[in-house]
Amino acid sequence: MEPIELLVVLAGVLTAGFLAWFFFGPKQARRAELVGGVQEVHVTVKGGYSPDLIRVREGVPVRLVFDRQESGDCTSRVVFPDFAASKTLPAFGTATLELTPDRAGRFDFACGMNMIHGSLIVEPADGSSPTDDRPHETARAVGVGPTTDRPLATEQAEFRVSGMSCASCVVNIESVLGELPGVDRVDVSFGTERATVEFDPGQITPAELQAAVADAGYRLVPRPAPGSVDTEDREAAERRAEIRDLSRRVAIGAVLSAPVVFAVMAMDLFGATWVPEFMMNRWFQLALITPVMLYTGWPIHRTGWLTLRHRTADMNSLITIGTIAAFGYSLLVTLAPSLVPEDVREVYFEAVGVIMGGIDPAA
């Protein structure tokens, strides 16, 4: 075996070992600080929970202060199924969840979509080690909010909801409004983008309802009176603007990727000799795919790397790693082909275009 081959094998083994430790190795738990008789810990929410492993004492109240530094649906709510506790987390804001762990063990918590996870390790009150440090079986993480008696509503307000991108947003909005004092009933429709709220005007106002939902990353727009000129036309215009904003990256990626994908597929699959030579030129393909990689793929790369930073992975991470590998290798072959063996000097710009050009970054 040549020295260079031995070096490559060694590098591969070390990389595999590092990745195994990174994703599956033990993580250090953060111990909550005792403040005024309450165990308190601050958790940053950005692509995951930091820390995502929290150690507390049984029977002592716990105050978790979540600092959410992102928007989107995934991390808009945190749920502790074993303790029947949950909290809506406003985008780029803080929220506090308090609970009292009544038993020792390890209990998982997750976002409302059950994609981002963390664990709460509860040590026995006598100071011994937990008898069961394994995750407990929990129900699927869904919105589980506290129930309280509400006064009878004397008024009803209707709103158009802006910012709902999936059915789970309905649960988030209803939970936010349902926890407010004076709110008796909330009915949110994803299909019609409407919200109907029954409330006691002596305890809360429509403006306060709008402010609470705005803190959660959505927008309530009071519906105009019947016959008003400011009706469906304005609502439709706002919705079209939202759709255009979410679709722009994909459209640009698809247009730029199409020539590269078409040329490569025609040559490789059908041996088409009529494909113009410039379309197979590496510099031409690099010029078209670079905006796709950096602009269309930016939301995916950002989420993917944030997830990896928390020593976990999701579909965004997989796409990020794959496209960066394909684009990086192709860039090396284009800029410095002499550094790559002659028989493997292939570029994979079309693969990046297919993956990024067909993915909605707002999904």
Wavefront OBJ file of the C-alpha trace (Angstrom):
o trace
v 0.000 0.000 0.000
v 1.343 3.389 -1.018
v 1.891 6.024 1.704
v -0.808 8.255 0.221
v -3.296 5.372 0.260
v -2.421 4.573 3.868
v -2.911 8.222 4.769
v -6.338 8.268 3.118
v -7.426 5.108 4.970
v -6.195 6.523 8.283
v -8.001 9.799 7.681
v -11.191 7.893 6.883
v -10.981 5.836 10.088
v -10.345 8.925 12.209
v -13.222 10.787 10.563
v -15.607 7.882 11.115
v -14.543 7.660 14.751
v -15.048 11.375 15.267
v -18.528 11.282 13.725
v -19.499 8.283 15.871
v -18.400 10.133 19.010
v -20.006 13.398 17.859
v -23.461 11.942 17.327
v -23.549 9.016 19.763
v -20.986 9.884 22.438
v -21.966 11.028 25.945
v -23.013 14.638 26.355
v -22.283 16.762 29.386
v -25.367 17.726 31.353
v -25.947 21.265 32.609
v -26.954 21.445 36.271
v -29.676 23.943 37.154
v -28.733 26.737 39.562
v -30.713 27.192 42.768
v -32.197 30.710 42.816
v -34.556 31.599 45.672
v -35.500 27.974 46.268
v -36.154 27.346 42.561
v -33.874 25.422 40.207
v -33.286 27.723 37.238
v -31.580 27.117 33.909
v -31.476 29.177 30.724
v -31.912 27.293 27.446
v -31.021 28.776 24.060
v -33.241 27.593 21.198
v -31.504 27.877 17.839
v -31.654 24.806 15.655
v -31.901 22.786 18.864
v -31.755 23.179 22.637
v -28.557 24.375 24.305
v -28.125 22.786 26.739
v -30.171 19.783 25.667
v -29.252 17.717 28.740
v -30.351 19.306 32.038
v -29.780 17.890 35.527
v -32.160 18.830 38.372
v -33.194 17.567 41.829
v -36.454 15.734 42.524
v -39.178 17.623 44.373
v -37.645 21.087 43.882
v -39.475 23.501 41.524
v -37.735 24.024 38.180
v -37.799 27.230 36.165
v -36.729 26.828 32.529
v -36.110 30.107 30.692
v -36.139 29.501 26.936
v -34.416 32.097 24.735
v -35.611 31.374 21.196
v -33.296 32.956 18.614
v -35.133 31.863 15.469
v -38.538 31.724 13.826
v -40.465 28.958 12.046
v -42.848 26.263 13.195
v -40.478 23.568 14.406
v -39.319 25.118 17.694
v -42.344 27.323 18.358
v -43.423 25.117 21.278
v -41.663 22.942 23.844
v -43.430 19.978 25.436
v -42.638 17.878 28.537
v -45.085 14.959 28.067
v -44.186 13.174 31.310
v -45.112 16.246 33.350
v -48.093 17.348 31.197
v -46.405 20.712 30.671
v -45.784 22.777 27.562
v -45.008 26.336 26.572
v -45.282 28.433 23.427
v -41.930 30.020 22.548
v -42.148 33.375 20.756
v -39.806 33.968 17.799
v -36.720 35.910 18.896
v -38.077 36.174 22.420
v -38.030 34.476 25.811
v -40.578 32.352 27.640
v -40.525 30.705 31.059
v -41.845 27.253 31.883
v -42.121 26.115 35.505
v -42.705 22.581 36.732
v -41.932 20.404 39.716
v -40.401 16.983 38.947
v -42.108 14.524 41.283
v -40.036 11.467 40.434
v -36.471 10.606 39.527
v -35.286 9.413 36.141
v -34.586 10.712 32.698
v -37.454 12.427 30.878
v -37.394 13.595 27.283
v -38.763 16.906 26.078
v -39.240 18.006 22.484
v -40.562 20.661 20.164
v -44.202 20.623 19.091
v -43.314 18.700 15.922
v -41.222 16.120 17.849
v -38.122 16.902 15.755
v -35.872 18.714 18.248
v -35.189 16.850 21.495
v -33.631 17.256 24.905
v -33.592 15.409 28.218
v -34.269 16.359 31.822
v -32.338 14.188 34.292
v -34.059 14.230 37.675
v -31.852 13.081 40.560
v -33.490 11.539 43.641
v -34.118 13.877 46.568
v -31.858 11.764 48.824
v -28.851 12.559 46.632
v -28.376 9.050 45.249
v -27.992 8.330 41.561
v -31.193 7.952 39.558
v -32.324 4.343 39.518
v -33.440 4.709 35.928
v -31.338 7.016 33.745
v -32.948 5.791 30.571
v -35.504 7.813 28.658
v -39.063 7.083 29.735
v -41.638 6.112 27.190
v -43.553 9.236 26.284
v -46.437 10.084 24.076
v -45.784 11.887 20.810
v -44.903 15.509 21.600
v -47.974 17.544 20.832
v -49.409 20.697 22.353
v -50.355 19.877 25.930
v -51.350 23.063 27.682
v -52.754 23.694 31.126
v -56.475 23.909 31.470
v -58.050 26.637 33.561
v -61.559 27.827 34.133
v -62.423 30.773 31.875
v -65.108 33.368 32.464
v -67.972 33.399 30.088
v -67.215 35.502 26.988
v -69.416 38.474 26.322
v -67.867 39.503 22.987
v -66.664 37.760 19.862
v -63.960 38.976 17.488
v -62.973 37.594 14.083
v -59.486 37.896 12.602
v -57.600 36.899 9.504
v -54.464 34.966 10.485
v -51.255 35.764 8.660
v -48.157 33.566 8.849
v -49.744 30.105 9.094
v -47.720 27.732 6.916
v -48.886 24.349 8.225
v -51.644 22.723 10.215
v -49.553 22.693 13.405
v -49.741 26.498 13.446
v -53.404 26.131 14.418
v -52.414 24.360 17.637
v -49.792 26.994 18.407
v -52.169 29.925 17.947
v -55.008 28.296 19.862
v -52.621 27.500 22.729
v -51.328 31.075 22.879
v -54.795 32.593 22.913
v -56.282 29.937 25.170
v -53.764 30.707 27.948
v -54.711 34.399 28.079
v -56.935 35.632 30.950
v -60.472 36.377 29.886
v -60.444 34.159 26.769
v -63.278 31.637 26.766
v -63.091 29.980 23.331
v -60.727 30.004 20.364
v -61.462 28.566 16.933
v -58.703 28.762 14.293
v -59.167 27.422 10.745
v -56.099 26.640 8.665
v -58.061 26.302 5.432
v -59.796 29.673 5.629
v -57.046 31.424 7.635
v -59.634 32.675 10.096
v -59.646 32.928 13.891
v -62.714 33.446 16.057
v -62.139 34.418 19.691
v -64.741 34.730 22.451
v -63.462 36.849 25.344
v -64.410 38.967 28.334
v -63.711 42.622 27.352
v -63.342 43.454 31.028
v -60.182 41.374 31.221
v -58.616 41.592 27.756
v -58.904 43.651 24.565
v -58.571 42.698 20.875
v -55.304 44.649 20.738
v -53.890 42.451 23.514
v -54.993 39.344 21.622
v -53.141 40.609 18.547
v -50.020 41.407 20.585
v -49.935 37.930 22.157
v -50.170 36.206 18.770
v -47.563 38.566 17.299
v -45.133 37.452 20.028
v -45.643 33.876 18.820
v -44.668 34.811 15.250
v -48.122 35.198 13.669
v -50.381 38.135 12.902
v -54.047 38.726 13.612
v -55.748 41.200 11.286
v -59.251 42.310 12.352
v -61.779 41.387 9.700
v -63.505 44.468 8.232
v -67.221 44.949 8.505
v -69.365 43.403 5.761
v -69.519 45.608 2.692
v -66.242 47.395 3.433
v -63.972 48.057 0.465
v -61.054 46.848 2.578
v -62.082 43.192 2.406
v -60.979 40.096 0.534
v -58.867 41.975 -2.011
v -56.424 43.136 0.639
v -56.285 39.743 2.295
v -55.670 38.022 -1.033
v -52.912 40.501 -1.872
v -51.144 39.842 1.430
v -51.372 36.112 0.923
v -49.974 36.361 -2.600
v -47.055 38.387 -1.259
v -46.295 35.670 1.291
v -46.383 32.946 -1.352
v -44.100 34.938 -3.653
v -41.615 35.448 -0.862
v -41.511 31.726 -0.014
v -41.303 30.618 -3.663
v -38.685 33.039 -4.983
v -35.649 30.974 -3.977
v -37.028 27.793 -5.500
v -37.957 29.494 -8.767
v -34.505 31.003 -9.180
v -32.871 27.681 -8.342
v -35.007 25.770 -10.834
v -34.334 28.226 -13.687
v -30.581 28.231 -13.138
v -30.363 24.468 -12.671
v -32.423 23.475 -15.723
v -29.712 24.044 -18.418
v -27.072 22.158 -16.447
v -29.331 19.215 -15.598
v -30.658 19.003 -19.148
v -27.192 19.018 -20.734
v -25.689 16.446 -18.364
v -28.658 14.083 -18.535
v -28.786 14.273 -22.326
v -25.098 13.445 -22.617
v -24.920 10.725 -19.949
v -28.210 8.948 -20.607
v -28.689 9.362 -24.336
v -25.192 10.177 -25.592
v -26.562 13.271 -27.295
v -23.877 14.814 -29.481
v -25.974 17.853 -30.318
v -25.604 19.382 -26.848
v -23.620 22.645 -27.227
v -20.119 22.305 -25.878
v -20.365 25.402 -23.697
v -23.207 23.802 -21.706
v -20.832 21.047 -20.609
v -18.112 23.533 -19.718
v -17.297 23.348 -15.996
v -16.964 27.117 -15.641
v -20.391 27.624 -17.222
v -21.953 25.099 -14.854
v -20.140 26.645 -11.883
v -21.502 30.086 -12.759
v -25.091 28.795 -12.865
v -25.020 26.489 -9.835
v -23.185 28.790 -7.414
v -26.274 31.031 -6.877
v -28.372 27.889 -6.464
v -26.013 26.601 -3.797
v -25.664 29.877 -1.917
v -29.003 31.624 -2.423
v -31.593 28.888 -2.926
v -29.938 26.596 -0.416
v -29.126 29.149 2.268
v -32.156 28.455 4.533
v -31.438 24.729 4.342
v -27.719 25.139 5.056
v -28.401 27.434 7.992
v -30.830 25.032 9.633
v -28.656 22.028 8.816
v -25.525 23.463 10.425
v -27.424 24.697 13.473
v -28.760 21.186 13.957
v -25.287 19.670 13.604
v -23.952 22.149 16.129
v -26.263 20.554 18.687
v -24.792 17.129 17.923
v -27.894 15.869 16.199
v -29.086 15.652 12.592
v -32.182 15.979 10.458
v -33.044 16.057 6.760
v -31.617 19.565 6.439
v -28.286 18.304 7.778
v -28.237 15.436 5.295
v -28.937 17.781 2.388
v -26.350 20.270 3.597
v -23.572 17.705 3.939
v -24.375 16.057 0.597
v -24.581 19.242 -1.444
v -21.491 20.779 0.153
v -19.537 17.602 -0.622
v -20.729 17.562 -4.243
v -20.236 21.289 -4.782
v -16.900 21.414 -2.959
v -15.440 18.503 -4.913
v -16.699 19.919 -8.204
v -15.222 23.303 -7.319
v -11.845 21.687 -6.631
v -11.905 19.850 -9.951
v -12.811 23.078 -11.752
v -10.257 25.350 -10.069
v -7.352 22.956 -9.559
v -7.850 19.758 -11.597
v -4.190 18.790 -11.209
v -4.827 18.068 -7.515
v -7.272 15.283 -8.439
v -6.350 11.998 -10.210
v -7.146 12.225 -13.900
v -9.604 9.319 -13.938
v -11.869 10.917 -11.284
v -12.009 14.492 -12.539
v -15.769 14.614 -12.761
v -18.004 17.419 -11.594
v -21.413 17.036 -9.948
v -22.976 20.450 -10.367
v -26.129 18.910 -11.801
v -26.642 16.899 -8.585
v -26.546 20.101 -6.547
v -29.019 21.699 -8.946
v -31.457 18.801 -8.782
v -31.400 18.695 -4.976
v -31.512 22.427 -4.295
v -33.662 23.427 -7.239
v -36.410 21.036 -6.182
v -36.542 21.837 -2.467
v -38.753 24.481 -0.913
v -36.651 26.266 1.723
v -39.807 27.304 3.530
v -41.014 23.729 3.986
l 1 2 3 4 5 6 7 8 9 10 11 12 13 14 15 16 17 18 19 20 21 22 23 24 25 26 27 28 29 30 31 32 33 34 35 36 37 38 39 40 41 42 43 44 45 46 47 48 49 50 51 52 53 54 55 56 57 58 59 60 61 62 63 64 65 66 67 68 69 70 71 72 73 74 75 76 77 78 79 80 81 82 83 84 85 86 87 88 89 90 91 92 93 94 95 96 97 98 99 100 101 102 103 104 105 106 107 108 109 110 111 112 113 114 115 116 117 118 119 120 121 122 123 124 125 126 127 128 129 130 131 132 133 134 135 136 137 138 139 140 141 142 143 144 145 146 147 148 149 150 151 152 153 154 155 156 157 158 159 160 161 162 163 164 165 166 167 168 169 170 171 172 173 174 175 176 177 178 179 180 181 182 183 184 185 186 187 188 189 190 191 192 193 194 195 196 197 198 199 200 201 202 203 204 205 206 207 208 209 210 211 212 213 214 215 216 217 218 219 220 221 222 223 224 225 226 227 228 229 230 231 232 233 234 235 236 237 238 239 240 241 242 243 244 245 246 247 248 249 250 251 252 253 254 255 256 257 258 259 260 261 262 263 264 265 266 267 268 269 270 271 272 273 274 275 276 277 278 279 280 281 282 283 284 285 286 287 288 289 290 291 292 293 294 295 296 297 298 299 300 301 302 303 304 305 306 307 308 309 310 311 312 313 314 315 316 317 318 319 320 321 322 323 324 325 326 327 328 329 330 331 332 333 334 335 336 337 338 339 340 341 342 343 344 345 346 347 348 349 350 351 352 353 354 355 356 357 358 359 360 361 362 363
